[in-house]
Every structure is written in structure tokens, then in C-alpha cells.
Amino acid sequence: MLNSKKKYIVSGNSGIKAQIQFADQKQEFNKRPTKIGRRSLSRSISQSSTDSYSSAASYTDSSDDETSPRDKQQKNSKGSSDFCVKNIKQAEFGRREIEIAEQEMPALMALRKRAQGEKPLAGAKIVGCTHITAQTAILDDGGDLTHWIYKKYPNMFKKIKGIVEESVTGVHRLYQLSKAGKLCVPAMNVNDSVTKQKFDNLYCCRESILDGLKRTTDMMFGGKQVVVCGYGEVGKGCCAALKAMGSIVYVTEIDPICALQACMDGFRLVKLNEVIRQVDIVITCTGNKNVVTREHLDRMKNSCIVCNMGHSNTEIDVASLRTPELTWERVRSQVDHVIWPDGKRIILLAEGRLLNLSCSTVPTFVLSITATTQALALIELYNAPEGRYKQDVYLLPKKMDEYVASLHLPTFDAHLTELTDEQAKYLGLNKNGPFKPNYYRY
């Protein structure tokens, strides 16, 4: 993710899989959550989305002042100028947006209420790096920040207690540092937690792919031919949503297991070259580079829509399109027509950046799940006794995932079945969990 504010960041992927412990294993994690109220039907719209996708802004280039916030002299209602935001006059609107978002974040609000008394992060200085939305105003998570500190200010690691990382790229970088023996502080890998993988990747993208495409193109999905590059959790969500809308969906994959899953789910597995001339939409979600090359772009049909749902902005070779023979035409915010000399044009969304973060809102409920997980990881790292965590990457325990999930169940008026003593003994489980072994695949 990418913007600013936290000092515990996250981890990546070497062969080491260490399990973390809680500073206090009895820290109310075995307690059943109380009902926090029914889910509000209020729709959360972040400031970034209203800027880009209001009925007016979506058809014209933004006329907003492009002056850098660092170059502006602004004061808030209390006369302070110790901040850096684009427009402080939007503070009241932003506060209302945050209040709406809080209605869809039951677990994070419950955790905040509990922390008001315990103050588990008192005295902590937290720096973060994230996309700015109303929801992340509550909590930020990292990505590029660790890499930036490591390259620019390595001595700062002497003062850092740990890192919490949620992004794929951030985790990968941290595992690389760990493998090379260069990781200076403990790091927690939130990205590979069940709650993050399923809810942020699968369920969230299942909704945001349609939202982003509809907002930017006003297209109809029925009958459209779509190729989705990658069938991980994000790819699965995109394919399920488009199939349900009546699209004809093709899948490309390098992993035979994911490829077989795609086939069993009813999707045609192809190579991109086999369908690139006929498809109406190309969606990348691999996390790799140069998935869609200039050769692919040259062969696409007129008005083909190209977008990225993967973590990185390198999946589509956008740089290859910035050549003298091609004309770029901005038709609305985050939508460019790239026009070839023969008149053919493709529709490029968000210049190859993440569609779901650039062109749609992320469901607040999903952010509540991932943000609560990150907050708990922060609390654990900050309060852990000296020596509990070494300079390594740690995976979140199943118990924490289950606790986060349980905090969100009251939103749906859901009631968990409880094991009897006899049943728990038969399964060899604690009645309060964890209920699955670490190797279990959800």
C-alpha cells in the first residue's frame, strides 16, 4: 500500500514459518464477543472516490488545485499548521465520512473501546504507509515504508520494535531481507492470515472489480469476453463476479493447482496469446511484471478495456505505450484512450495501477477485518517482553484469525455452535479454539 503513517510494518516469504505467541494468552481472546449492533446500510464513500467518480468529475478532468500540500500554508480550526493535507477545508466532510465508515467496522470499534481503558499502545510512535480513505483514517498499514527506511535511514531500525505488513510486495521484501540476514527487527506477516487472504482478496475483489469497471466505463457485462490473468484469491473473486454477470471468462495461470481449480470452476484455461485478439476486457491479478506486453496491446481489438487488480503497477507494460506514434486521450478521471495510427484504441484504466483502489471504494466491512488483525498484531509486538521475537518474520496464529472473525459475526446476528466437552475431547480440540491446524486450507 502506499502513503504514510506507521512504524510497525510487515513481512514476506522465506522458508521460515515461525508462530507468534500472545503477550497474554488469556487476553480476552477466549471470550465470546458481545453483540455490537446491526450493520448500517449507510454507504461509505471515501474522499478519493468522490473526487474521482462524482457525476461531474467522472466526465471531465479535475480542476482541483494541483499544488503540493507541502507547499501550502494552511491552518485548522484551532490555529495549528502542524499537518500536511491537500485541503483542510474538507476536514468536516472527512469527519462525517469516517463516522459513516465506523458503522461498518464493528470489530475495530470494539477493539478501540477496549483499548480506551487498557491503552495498550500508550507511548508508541506509529508510522504507516497506506492508500488514504475514510476507512484507513482509523488505521494505516505498510508496504513501501520498510523498504524506504531500510534504504534511506537504516539507523532508525535501532529504535523500532517491530513491523506489521499486510501487502504482498511488502511481505515479499521482508522475507528477502530475512533470508539475506538483513532484517533488523521482528516482523509480522498479516498478508498470509486467513482473514486477509479470504476477505480482503477474495470477497472484496469479487465486489470491487464490478464497481471499478462500471464507474469508469458504464459498460454492460453480459456476453462480454473477459480474460483474467491469475487465479489466486483475487483472480477467483474477479472470475466469480464476472461469471455471475453473464460474462464469458477465460483464465491464464502458471500454477497447475490454481489452473485445475479454474477448470473445475468452469473456466476455460488459455494462454493470453490465444484469446488476446477477441476479448473485450483484460484483467491482470498476478502480482508479476510484464504480464500484458506491448505485443499483446498491439494485437488487442478496438475498444478493449485493460486494467489491473494485482498488487503491483508493473503487470501492464504501460511505459511501452508512451511513444510518439500513439496518442493518449483522457476521457474522464482514471480513464485513458490510447489511440493507434490506424484509429484503433484501447481503454486503459488507472494507468495500470490498482483498479479497486483507484476506481472504486473498498468495502468498509472488509477493511474492518484486516485493520483489526493489524491492530492486534501491533499490540502484541509492542507489548511482547524483550527477547520473545527475534529478527525474523512471524505468521499470525490461528487463534487471532478466529478472534477477528468472531468479532464480526454479531453484525449478521450469527450464532456459533459450541462443542460439548465430549465432542471437543473426540476431536482433540480446546472448546474455545483454535479449531483448525495451521496447515488447514480454508
N, C-alpha and C positions, 0 to 999 in steps of 0.2 A: 504494500500500500504506500501512500506517499505524501505526507505533508508535515505535520510537526507536533510533537509534544510528549515524549515519554522516555524513560531511560532503562526500562526493563524491556528487552526486545526478544526475538525468538530464535529457533534453531532448525537444523537441517537433517541430512541423511547420510551417516556413515554406517558401518556395520554395527555400531554400539547402540543397544537399546536399554537404557537404564530406567528403572522405575522410581518415581519420586515418592517420598513419604510426606504426610501432612505434619506440620509442626505440632499439631494437637489432633490426634486421630479421632478424638471424641468431640471435635469442634462442631457439634450440632449436625454433622453430616448424616447421622443415623436417624435424625428426627424427620417425621413426615411434615411436608410444608403445609401451612395453613392456607385457606382459600384467600386469594388476593383480589378477587373481583373478576367480573366477566370482561371479556375482551371488548374494547371500544371499537366501534365501527368507523371512528374518525380515520381519515386517510392522511398518512404522514407524507408531506411533500417537502423535500429539502430545499434550501435556498438555491443550491446549484441547479436543481431541476426546474424550479420556477423561472430562473434566469434564462435557461436554455429552451424550455419547452412550453412556455405560455403561448396562447394562440397568436399573440403578436410577434413574440421573439422568434418563434419557430419558422417564420416565413421571411424574416429579414435579418440582416447582420446586426449584431448587438451594437447599440450606440452608447454602451456604458463607457465611462471614463477608464481608459486603459493604463492610467498612471499606476505605477507600482505602489502598493500600500506602504512600502518602506520610505517612499519619497513624500508621503502625505503627512501634514500636520493635523492631527485630529484629537479631540478631547471627548471623554464620555460625560455623562450627566453629573459625575462627581468632580469633574475638572481634571481628571487624570489623563495623561497621554502615554502611559507605560503599557502600550499594546500595539499590535500590528494586525489590523483587519482591513478589508477592502473598503467598507463603508460603515462606520459606526452608527449612522442614522438608521440602519436596518436592525439595530440591536433589539428593539421592541418586537419586531416581526420575528426575529430569530428566537427570542424567548418563547413566543407563542408556539412556534414550530417545535421547539424542544418539549414543551408541555404536552403537545399532541403526541409526540413520539413516546413520551413516558407512559402513556396509556397502553401502548403495545409492548412494553418492556417490563413485564411483571417480575421476572426473576432479578433483574438488575436493580429494580426499585426495592425489592425485598432485601437484597444484599446491602443496598445503600442505607436502608432503615436500620438494619442490624449494625452496620459499621458506625452509625452516628453515636452509638453508645460505646462500642469497643475501640473505635478509632485504630484499626489495625495498620494503617499506613501513616500514622502520625509521625511527622519528621522526615518522611520520604520525599525525595525530589524525583519526580517522574517526568521523563521526556519521551515524546512519541512521534510517530510518523504515520499519517493516515490521509485518506480522502476526507475532506471536510463535508459533513452533512449534519442535519439536525440530530440524527441518532448518535453519531460519533462525538458530538459535543459532550456527551456523557462519559465516554471512554474512548481513548485512542489506542491504536495498536501499531506495531512497527513493521519495517521491511527494509528500506534503504538506509535507515538511520545507523544501524550497527555497522554497515559497510562504510558509511561516511565517517563515523567516528574512528573506525579502525584505520582508515587511510589518512585522515586529516589530523586527528587528535588522539593517537594511541595511548598517551599517558593518562587520559581520562578514565581508562578502564580500571586504574588503581582505586578509583572512588566509586565504582559501580558494583552493586551487589549482585545483579543478575539481569537476564534478558528474557523477555517473553515474546515469542514470534508466532504470527499466525499465517503469514503469506508463504506460498510455495517457494518463491525465489529466496526469501529471507531465510527460510529453513535450510534450503539447499546450500546457501552461502555459509551458514553456521556449521553444518556438518563438514563442509570443506575445510573450514578453519580448525575444527576438532580433529579431523583426520590428519591435518598437517601439524598438529600440536601447537596451533597459534590461537586457540580460543582462550581468552584471558579470564573469563568469568563463567559461572553456571548459566545455562540457557534452557528454557522450557519450550518444547515443541507443541504448540497448540494446534498447528495445522493438521496434524495427523490424529487429533482426537475425533471420536465418532461424531460428536455433536457438530464439529466444524465441517467434517467431510460430508455428512449427510444433509445437514440443514443449510449451511452456507453455500455448498457447492451444488448438491442435487436439487433440493426443494426450492432454494432461492432462484437458481438459474432457470428452473422449469417455468417460473413466472416472469422473470425479468427479460428473458430472450424475446418473448412476445411483446412485452411492454416497450422495450427499446426499439424493436423493428416497427411497431405500429406508430409510435410517436414520431419517428424520423421519416418514415416513408408512406404512412397511411395505407399500406398495402393490405390485400386480402390473402390469406394463407392457403385457402382451399385450392387444391390442384397444383400448387407451385412445387417445382422440383428443387430440393434442397440437399446440399452435401454438407455434412457435419464432420469436420476433421478432428478425430479423437473421440473415444468412447469411455472416458473416465467418468467420474461423478458429474462433472459439468456437461460433458457430451451426452450422457444419459438423460439429464434433465432437459436439455435442448431438444433432443430427439423425441422424447415423450410428449413434450408440449406441441411440437410441430405436427407430429403424427395425429394427435388428438384434434388438431385444427384442420385435418384433411390434406396435409402436405404429403408429397412423395419424398421420402427421406432416404438418402444414401449415407453410408458411413465409411470413413477411411481409418485404418488402425495399423500400428506396428506390432502391438502385443497380441499374440494369438488367443490369450484368455479373454481379453476385452473384445477381440474380434468375434470370438464364438458367442459371447454374451449378446453382441449386436445381432448376430444371425438368429439366435434363439428368441430375441425380442421382436423379430420380424423385419429387420432392416437389411437392405442389400449392401454387402461389403464390397467395396470397389477401390481401385486406385484413382487418385484425383484426376490423372490424365484421361481416364476412361469416360468421365462424365463432365469435364470442365466446359465443353462446348454447349451442353444442353441445359445445365442447371440455371435456375433463376436466382438462387441465393447460395453464397459460400460462407460458412461459419467455421472459424478456427477455434479450437479449445484444447490445445495440446501442451502449451507451456514451452514449446520448442521454438526454433528460429527458422525463418525462410520456408515455412510450410506452404505458403502461396507465393510463388516467384513471379518475376516479370513474364516468363514464358507462359505461365498459367493465365496471368492477367491479359496478355495479348490474345489468347485464344477464347476468352470469355465472350458470351453473346452480348448483344446490345442490351443495356439497362440491367445487367446482372448486379445484384447487391452483394457487397463484400464487407464482412465485419468480423470482429474478434471477440471471443468470450474467454480466451485463455488468460493466464496471469500476466504474461509479458506483452509488450507492444512490438515485438520483433517477429511475430508469426507471419504477418503480411509484409512483403518487401515493398513498403511504401516509398522508400528512398529511390527505388528504381523508376518510379512514376514521375519524379521531379526532373524531367528532361525537356529540352526546348520543343520537341515535336508534339508534346502532349499539353493540352490546355486544362487548367483547373478552374472550375466554376463553383463558387459557394452558393448553394441554392437555399439553404436555411442553416440554422445553427447545427453544427456537428454533421452536416451532410454536404459532401462534395461530389460533383460530377467530374470525372476525369475523361477528357474527350480525345479520341484518336484522330489522326489526319483524315481518315475516311468517314468520320462522323459518328463512329461507334463510341458509346460512352458507358462507363461503369459507375455505379453509385457506391462511393466509399464512405463508410460511417465512422465518425470519430477519428479519422485519420489513422485507423488501425489500432487505436487504443481500446481499452475495455468497454464494450458496448453497455454492459449492465451498470457500470459506474459513471459512464459519460452521458448516456442517453436514456436512462430510466432511473427510477427510485429503487433502492434496495428495500425489501420488506422489513419494516421495523422489528417485527417479531423474530425474524432470523437474526438480526443484529443483537437482540437481547440475549439470544442463546450463546452466540460466540463471544460477546462482550462480557457476559457473566463468567464464562470459562476463563477468559483472560484476567479478569479481576481476581478470581480465586487463585490463579497461578501467581499473580503479583503479590498477593497477601502471603502466600506460602513462601515465596522466595525472600521477601523482606523480613519475615518473622522467623525463618528457619535458624536454628542455632549454628554457630560457627563450625564449619567442617562437614555439615550434613551433605552439602552439594559441592562437588569438585568442579574443575574446569572442563565441563563436559555437557553434552546435550541430553536432556531428560524428557521422557514421554510422560504425559499425564496419566494418572491411574484411572482405571475403570470406575472407581468409586466417585471421582469428581465428575465424570461424564454423566453418571446416573443421577447424581445430586442436582446437576444443572437441569437435566431433563425433568426431574420430579418437581422442580420449582415452577415449571411451565405448564404442568398438567392441570392445575386448577383453572387456568384460562378456559379450558374446554369442558369444565365441570366433569373431568375424568376421574375415575376411581380405580386405583390399583388393587388387584387381588393380592392378599397376603398369604404367604406359605404357612402351613401348620408346622409345628415342631417336627412331626413325623415326616412331612414332605421335605422339609429342609435337611433333615438327617439323611433321608433317602438319596437326595441329590448331592449331599456333601457341601451344602451352602450355609452361609450365615443368613438368617431371616431378613436382615437389613441390607444384604448385598456385600460385595459385588455379585451379580447374578450370572455373569459370563466370564470365562477365562480370557486372558489377554490376547490369545490367538484367535478368538471368535470373530468371524466376519459377519457384520450386520447386513 
